[in-house]
């Protein structure tokens, strides 16, 4: 643990009794004394506060918004140029084989683009942007900013009481807010399937703001354990598990993220790494698909469990990529990839756990309905 990086909230986590574990090169809280199950349910019913400062933040700037947006479109299959000021979008860095190098969020702030990437990939992502963007586009790593998330049905009440301007924000809006005297950048988004906000703040102000938020009614600190079960119930991908450099957007069920203007026939089709491969997948379909999985009984099926088309013998038809217990659905849930003929909701397959094959049904995603503010 002594060799791990620390977020600006490390000392506060220890003070709050968090169990600290290594994650993406950082010492991060996996749970607090409340425990993972109660932290999960608290976020679904009230408001959970997460430290996500390990993630990478960078600002892209250039001679104009058009220059920044057009340059960034050479790296992602998303419509960046059409992004309105004060709006955010989900994106993917792709490679020449059509695989996903990382998933990310990007938001327009005036003529600049704020990019937030995964912790384990941020060094590679910053290098990718610097190498792949023209010299006129500056990539400024925001290492002096922390990132926190307040998620759950009570999150809006808390944030709107502190700054009424937040009430005008809808899902994927971004805005400058004032919270407890701190000027922050906020987006109405998150990684739990619940309504909530992700808040970027100068690192040296983060602890003061978090302490203030924790005094608010219904707010409790939440660790990585519940963050994982919440995102799994919400059907959201975890990079390095459900998606990776060998996985394309279409098989991952992320075709919706590739806007029409970037698809074949669109005004700015292609022009990003792997464009031809992804275009073919969009047109012809794929051999495997990411699906939801509901194991029968109470035993979770975790990452790496192989899926078969018969209880005995038969052929392997897929693999679990994420799995565990879903506290909100009161049973095991999982995601994984299966061959296209087995991807229909209701299809029964068998997962091999400790040498025994157990029944599991393909299920619709998400397992818990999204509660975003539209």
C-alpha positions as CSV (number, residue, x, y, z in Angstrom):
1,X,0.0,0.0,0.0
2,X,2.9,2.4,0.6
3,X,3.8,2.3,-3.1
4,X,0.3,3.3,-4.2
5,X,-0.8,6.8,-5.2
6,X,-3.3,8.5,-3.0
7,X,-6.2,10.7,-3.9
8,X,-6.7,14.0,-2.1
9,X,-9.3,12.3,0.1
10,X,-7.1,9.4,1.3
11,X,-6.7,10.7,4.9
12,X,-10.5,11.3,5.1
13,X,-11.2,7.7,4.0
14,X,-8.9,6.3,6.7
15,X,-10.6,8.6,9.3
16,X,-14.0,7.3,8.2
17,X,-12.9,3.7,8.8
18,X,-12.6,2.7,5.2
19,X,-11.0,-0.6,4.2
20,X,-8.3,0.5,1.7
21,X,-7.3,-1.7,-1.3
22,X,-5.1,-1.3,-4.3
23,X,-7.0,-0.2,-7.4
24,X,-5.5,1.1,-10.7
25,X,-2.3,2.1,-8.9
26,X,-4.2,3.9,-6.1
27,X,-5.1,3.1,-2.5
28,X,-8.9,3.3,-2.7
29,X,-11.7,2.6,-0.2
30,X,-13.5,-0.7,-1.1
31,X,-16.0,-0.3,1.8
32,X,-16.7,1.6,4.9
33,X,-18.1,0.3,8.3
34,X,-21.6,0.2,6.8
35,X,-20.5,-2.6,4.5
36,X,-21.0,-3.2,0.8
37,X,-24.6,-4.4,0.8
38,X,-25.9,-1.5,2.9
39,X,-23.8,1.0,1.0
40,X,-25.3,-0.3,-2.2
41,X,-28.9,-0.1,-0.9
42,X,-28.2,3.4,0.6
43,X,-27.2,4.7,-2.8
44,X,-30.4,3.3,-4.4
45,X,-32.6,4.8,-1.7
46,X,-30.8,8.0,-0.6
47,X,-27.4,9.5,-1.7
48,X,-24.0,7.9,-1.9
49,X,-20.8,9.9,-2.1
50,X,-17.9,8.3,-4.1
51,X,-14.3,9.4,-4.5
52,X,-13.4,8.9,-8.1
53,X,-10.3,11.2,-8.1
54,X,-8.2,8.4,-9.4
55,X,-9.7,8.9,-12.8
56,X,-7.9,11.1,-15.4
57,X,-9.1,14.6,-16.3
58,X,-7.8,16.6,-19.2
59,X,-8.8,19.8,-21.0
60,X,-8.4,20.2,-24.7
61,X,-8.2,23.7,-26.2
62,X,-7.3,25.2,-29.5
63,X,-8.0,28.1,-31.8
64,X,-11.7,27.4,-31.9
65,X,-14.4,25.0,-30.8
66,X,-14.6,23.6,-34.4
67,X,-10.8,23.0,-34.4
68,X,-11.0,21.1,-31.1
69,X,-14.0,19.0,-32.0
70,X,-12.9,18.1,-35.5
71,X,-9.5,17.0,-34.2
72,X,-11.0,14.9,-31.4
73,X,-13.3,13.2,-33.9
74,X,-10.2,11.6,-35.5
75,X,-9.8,9.6,-32.2
76,X,-13.4,8.6,-31.4
77,X,-16.5,7.4,-33.4
78,X,-18.7,10.0,-31.8
79,X,-20.3,13.3,-32.9
80,X,-18.1,15.8,-31.1
81,X,-18.7,18.8,-33.4
82,X,-22.5,18.6,-32.8
83,X,-22.1,18.7,-29.0
84,X,-23.9,21.8,-27.6
85,X,-22.1,23.9,-25.0
86,X,-22.9,22.6,-21.6
87,X,-23.5,19.0,-22.7
88,X,-21.6,15.8,-22.2
89,X,-21.4,12.6,-24.2
90,X,-20.1,9.0,-23.7
91,X,-17.2,8.1,-26.0
92,X,-14.7,5.4,-26.9
93,X,-11.1,5.5,-28.0
94,X,-10.8,2.8,-30.7
95,X,-7.9,1.1,-32.3
96,X,-7.2,0.0,-35.9
97,X,-8.8,-3.4,-35.3
98,X,-12.0,-1.7,-34.2
99,X,-11.4,-2.6,-30.5
100,X,-12.0,-0.3,-27.6
101,X,-8.8,1.1,-26.0
102,X,-10.8,2.9,-23.3
103,X,-14.3,4.4,-22.7
104,X,-14.6,8.0,-21.5
105,X,-16.8,11.0,-21.0
106,X,-16.3,14.3,-22.8
107,X,-18.0,17.6,-22.2
108,X,-18.1,20.9,-24.0
109,X,-17.2,23.9,-21.9
110,X,-17.3,26.8,-24.2
111,X,-14.6,26.3,-26.8
112,X,-12.8,23.7,-24.7
113,X,-13.4,19.9,-24.3
114,X,-13.2,18.3,-20.8
115,X,-12.3,14.6,-21.1
116,X,-12.5,12.1,-18.2
117,X,-10.9,8.7,-18.7
118,X,-10.4,5.6,-16.7
119,X,-7.6,5.5,-14.1
120,X,-5.8,2.4,-15.4
121,X,-5.7,3.9,-18.9
122,X,-5.1,7.5,-18.2
123,X,-1.4,7.6,-19.0
124,X,-2.0,5.8,-22.3
125,X,-5.0,8.0,-23.1
126,X,-3.1,11.3,-22.4
127,X,-0.3,10.0,-24.7
128,X,-2.8,8.9,-27.3
129,X,-4.4,12.4,-27.4
130,X,-1.0,14.2,-27.5
131,X,0.2,12.0,-30.3
132,X,-3.0,11.9,-32.3
133,X,-4.1,15.5,-32.1
134,X,-2.5,18.3,-34.2
135,X,0.0,20.7,-32.5
136,X,-2.6,23.5,-32.4
137,X,-4.7,21.4,-29.9
138,X,-3.3,21.7,-26.4
139,X,-3.9,18.7,-24.0
140,X,-3.7,19.9,-20.4
141,X,-3.8,17.2,-17.8
142,X,-5.8,18.4,-14.8
143,X,-3.7,16.6,-12.1
144,X,-4.6,19.4,-9.6
145,X,-8.3,18.5,-9.6
146,X,-10.2,15.9,-7.6
147,X,-13.4,14.2,-8.8
148,X,-16.3,13.1,-6.6
149,X,-19.7,11.7,-7.4
150,X,-23.0,12.0,-5.5
151,X,-25.5,9.4,-6.6
152,X,-29.0,8.4,-5.7
153,X,-32.5,9.8,-5.6
154,X,-31.6,12.2,-2.8
155,X,-28.6,13.6,-4.6
156,X,-30.6,16.2,-6.5
157,X,-32.2,17.4,-3.2
158,X,-28.8,17.9,-1.7
159,X,-27.1,19.6,-4.6
160,X,-30.1,21.8,-5.5
161,X,-30.4,23.0,-1.9
162,X,-26.7,24.1,-2.1
163,X,-27.1,25.7,-5.6
164,X,-30.6,26.1,-7.1
165,X,-29.1,26.3,-10.6
166,X,-28.6,22.6,-10.5
167,X,-32.4,22.1,-10.7
168,X,-32.3,23.2,-14.4
169,X,-29.7,20.5,-15.2
170,X,-30.9,17.3,-17.0
171,X,-29.1,14.1,-17.7
172,X,-25.7,14.7,-19.3
173,X,-25.8,18.5,-18.7
174,X,-22.7,20.2,-17.4
175,X,-22.6,23.5,-15.5
176,X,-20.5,25.6,-13.1
177,X,-22.0,25.4,-9.6
178,X,-21.2,26.8,-6.2
179,X,-21.3,24.2,-3.5
180,X,-20.7,25.2,0.1
181,X,-18.6,28.1,-1.1
182,X,-16.6,26.1,-3.6
183,X,-16.7,26.8,-7.4
184,X,-17.0,23.4,-9.1
185,X,-17.6,21.8,-12.5
186,X,-20.6,19.5,-12.3
187,X,-22.2,17.0,-14.7
188,X,-25.5,15.4,-14.1
189,X,-24.3,11.9,-14.7
190,X,-22.8,8.9,-13.0
191,X,-22.0,5.2,-12.9
192,X,-24.8,3.7,-10.8
193,X,-28.0,4.0,-13.0
194,X,-29.3,6.6,-10.5
195,X,-29.8,10.3,-10.8
196,X,-26.7,12.2,-9.6
197,X,-23.8,14.4,-10.2
198,X,-20.1,14.1,-10.9
199,X,-18.2,17.0,-9.5
200,X,-14.7,18.2,-10.5
201,X,-13.1,20.5,-7.9
202,X,-9.6,21.8,-7.1
203,X,-7.7,19.1,-5.2
204,X,-6.9,21.3,-2.2
205,X,-10.6,22.0,-1.7
206,X,-11.9,18.5,-2.1
207,X,-11.8,17.4,1.5
208,X,-13.5,20.5,2.8
209,X,-16.4,20.0,0.3
210,X,-16.7,16.3,1.0
211,X,-16.9,16.9,4.8
212,X,-19.6,19.4,4.2
213,X,-21.6,17.0,1.9
214,X,-21.3,14.3,4.5
215,X,-23.1,16.4,7.0
216,X,-26.1,16.6,4.7
217,X,-29.1,14.4,5.4
218,X,-29.1,11.1,3.5
219,X,-25.5,11.3,2.4
220,X,-23.1,8.5,3.2
221,X,-19.6,7.5,1.9
222,X,-19.6,4.6,-0.5
223,X,-16.7,2.4,-1.6
224,X,-15.6,0.6,-4.7
225,X,-17.4,-2.6,-3.7
226,X,-20.9,-1.0,-3.9
227,X,-19.8,1.0,-6.9
228,X,-19.2,-2.2,-8.8
229,X,-22.5,-3.9,-7.8
230,X,-24.4,-0.7,-8.6
231,X,-22.9,-0.4,-12.1
232,X,-23.4,-4.1,-12.7
233,X,-27.1,-3.9,-11.9
234,X,-27.3,-0.8,-14.2
235,X,-25.8,-2.9,-17.0
236,X,-22.8,-0.6,-17.4
237,X,-19.4,-1.8,-18.7
238,X,-16.2,-2.0,-16.7
239,X,-13.2,-1.4,-18.9
240,X,-10.7,-4.3,-18.8
241,X,-13.5,-6.7,-18.0
242,X,-16.7,-6.2,-20.1
243,X,-14.9,-4.2,-22.8
244,X,-11.2,-4.1,-23.9
245,X,-8.9,-3.6,-26.9
246,X,-10.2,-6.9,-28.5
247,X,-13.9,-5.9,-28.1
248,X,-15.7,-3.7,-30.6
249,X,-18.6,-1.3,-29.9
250,X,-21.2,-3.4,-31.8
251,X,-20.6,-6.7,-29.9
252,X,-20.4,-4.7,-26.7
253,X,-23.9,-3.4,-27.2
254,X,-22.6,0.2,-27.5
255,X,-23.7,0.9,-31.1
256,X,-25.9,3.6,-29.7
257,X,-22.8,5.6,-28.8
258,X,-21.8,5.9,-32.5
259,X,-24.0,8.7,-33.7
260,X,-25.5,8.7,-37.2
261,X,-23.3,11.5,-38.5
262,X,-20.2,9.3,-37.9
263,X,-21.7,6.1,-39.5
264,X,-21.5,5.2,-43.2
265,X,-23.6,7.7,-45.1
266,X,-23.2,10.3,-42.4
267,X,-21.8,13.8,-43.1
268,X,-18.6,13.0,-41.2
269,X,-18.5,9.2,-41.5
270,X,-15.3,7.3,-40.6
271,X,-12.0,9.0,-40.1
272,X,-11.3,7.4,-36.7
273,X,-9.2,4.3,-35.9
274,X,-11.0,1.1,-36.9
275,X,-13.7,2.9,-38.8
276,X,-14.0,0.3,-41.6
277,X,-14.1,-2.6,-39.1
278,X,-16.8,-1.0,-37.0
279,X,-18.8,0.0,-40.2
280,X,-18.8,-3.6,-41.3
281,X,-20.0,-4.8,-37.9
282,X,-22.8,-2.2,-37.9
283,X,-23.9,-3.5,-41.4
284,X,-23.3,-7.2,-41.1
285,X,-23.8,-7.9,-37.4
286,X,-21.3,-9.7,-35.1
287,X,-20.6,-13.3,-34.0
288,X,-21.1,-12.6,-30.3
289,X,-23.0,-10.1,-28.1
290,X,-22.8,-8.8,-24.6
291,X,-25.9,-9.8,-22.6
292,X,-27.3,-9.8,-19.2
293,X,-27.3,-13.1,-17.3
294,X,-29.5,-14.3,-14.4
295,X,-28.1,-17.4,-12.7
296,X,-30.7,-19.7,-11.2
297,X,-30.5,-20.0,-7.5
298,X,-28.4,-17.9,-5.1
299,X,-24.8,-18.7,-6.2
300,X,-23.1,-15.8,-8.2
301,X,-21.3,-16.5,-11.4
302,X,-18.2,-14.4,-11.5
303,X,-15.8,-13.2,-14.2
304,X,-14.3,-16.1,-16.2
305,X,-17.1,-18.6,-15.8
306,X,-17.5,-20.4,-19.1
307,X,-21.0,-20.8,-20.6
308,X,-22.2,-23.9,-22.4
309,X,-25.3,-24.7,-24.5
310,X,-26.0,-27.9,-22.6
311,X,-26.0,-29.2,-19.1
312,X,-23.7,-32.0,-20.1
313,X,-21.4,-32.1,-23.2
314,X,-22.3,-29.5,-25.8
315,X,-20.2,-26.6,-26.8
316,X,-18.9,-23.5,-25.1
317,X,-21.0,-20.5,-26.2
318,X,-19.7,-17.7,-24.1
319,X,-18.0,-16.3,-21.0
320,X,-19.0,-14.2,-18.0
321,X,-17.1,-10.9,-17.8
322,X,-18.7,-9.4,-14.7
323,X,-20.8,-11.1,-12.0
324,X,-21.8,-11.0,-8.4
325,X,-24.7,-10.5,-6.0
326,X,-27.2,-7.8,-6.9
327,X,-28.6,-6.4,-3.6
328,X,-31.4,-4.5,-5.3
329,X,-32.7,-7.5,-7.2
330,X,-31.9,-9.8,-4.3
331,X,-30.1,-12.4,-6.3
332,X,-27.1,-13.0,-8.5
333,X,-26.5,-11.0,-11.7
334,X,-23.9,-11.1,-14.4
335,X,-22.9,-9.9,-17.8
336,X,-20.9,-11.7,-20.5
337,X,-20.6,-12.5,-24.1
338,X,-22.5,-15.3,-25.9
339,X,-22.6,-16.4,-29.5
340,X,-25.3,-14.5,-31.5
341,X,-27.7,-17.5,-31.7
342,X,-27.8,-17.6,-27.9
343,X,-28.2,-13.9,-27.3
344,X,-32.0,-13.7,-27.2
345,X,-33.6,-12.8,-23.8
346,X,-34.8,-16.0,-22.2
347,X,-32.2,-18.3,-23.7
348,X,-31.0,-20.8,-21.2
349,X,-27.3,-21.6,-21.0
350,X,-25.2,-23.3,-18.4
351,X,-22.3,-21.8,-16.4
352,X,-19.5,-24.1,-15.2
353,X,-18.7,-23.4,-11.6
354,X,-16.2,-25.6,-9.8
355,X,-16.7,-28.4,-12.3
356,X,-20.5,-28.3,-12.1
357,X,-22.8,-26.8,-14.7
358,X,-25.6,-24.5,-13.3
359,X,-28.5,-23.0,-15.3
360,X,-28.4,-19.3,-16.2
361,X,-30.8,-17.4,-18.4
362,X,-30.0,-14.5,-20.8
363,X,-31.7,-11.4,-19.4
364,X,-32.5,-7.9,-20.5
365,X,-30.2,-5.1,-19.4
366,X,-30.3,-3.1,-17.2
367,X,-31.3,-5.3,-14.2
368,X,-32.5,-2.2,-12.4
369,X,-34.3,0.6,-14.4
370,X,-32.3,3.8,-14.9
371,X,-33.5,6.8,-12.9
372,X,-31.7,9.5,-14.8
373,X,-33.4,12.9,-15.0
374,X,-34.5,13.4,-18.6
